[in-house]
Amino acid sequence: MSIKSQLHDVRESLPAGVTLVAVSKTHAPARIEEAYAAGQRIFGENRPQEMVTKYRMLPKDIEWHLIGHLQTNKVKLVAPFVKLIHSVDSERLVRVINNEALKLGRVIDILFEIHVAEEETKSGWQYEQLLKYVQSGALRTMTGVRVRGVMGVATYTDDEFRVRLDFDLLAQHKKELSAYFDDTFDTLSMGMSDDYPLALEYGSTMVRIGSLIFGKRNYGTAADQQEETL
C-alpha cells in the first residue's frame, strides 16, 4: 500500500478532534513529501539534528513536533521552529526551553512527559515530582513556554491489561494537573502504531503513528524494535 492510502486508513480510524502526528524519524524526506502531498502537515521526529535537516529541506508550513528525549544542549537547534516538544521531563529542561524561546521572541508549546510504564528505561517525570513542581508556582516565571498538556508511553508488552492501566493512569494525571492551568492545557498525547486504539478509549487527543503510515523499518536490536512501535 502507498503512504497516501495508509495515511487515509489511519485518519479514518481517528475520532473527530484527535490530532495525528506522523512519526517520520529515520525516513527520507522524499517519503515525508509523499505524506505531505496527501495532506499531512504534522510530523514527529526523535532526534533534533535529523529534524533540523528535514526542516531545512521540506516545506515551511510543516508543523514539527519533537517527540524523543531532548538533551538540554540540543534545545537551541530546534527552538527557532519547533511547534511542540512532547518530551519535557525535567525542571531544568523547562528552564532551558524557556530561555531559548525568550532569546528568539517565541513562546514554545510543551508537554510534560510522565513516566507510567513498567520499564525503568522509559523517560518522564515521576508524577509526584511533577505535581510538586507545578504546585510550586515556578512556571509563572516561564513566559517563553506554554504547557499544553501531558505525554506518555505505555509499557511495551502484549498484556493489554497493563497497557490499559498505563493509559488510564496518564489520563488521570492529566485531569488532576488541569486544575493548575487554563483551557489551553488540552492535550493528552498517548498512543502509537501498536496501541493507539486503546489510547483513544482513554481520551487521547493526540496520537504518534509512524509504521502504520510509512511502513516498518529494519532494526537489529530488541531496543530498536521497541522504537518501531512509534
Secondary structure, 3 states (H helix, E strand, C coil): CCHHHHHHHHHHCCCCCCEEEEECCCCCHHHHHHHHHCCCCEEEECCHHHHHHHHHHCCCCCEEEECCCCCHHHHHHHCCCCCEEEEECCHHHHHHHHHHHHHHCCCEEEEEEECCCCCCCCCCECHHHHHHHHHHCHHHHCCCEEEEEEECCCCCCCCHHHHHHHHHHHHHHHHHHHHHCCCCCCEEECCCCCCHHHHHHCCCCEEEECHHHHCCCCCCCHHHHHHCCC
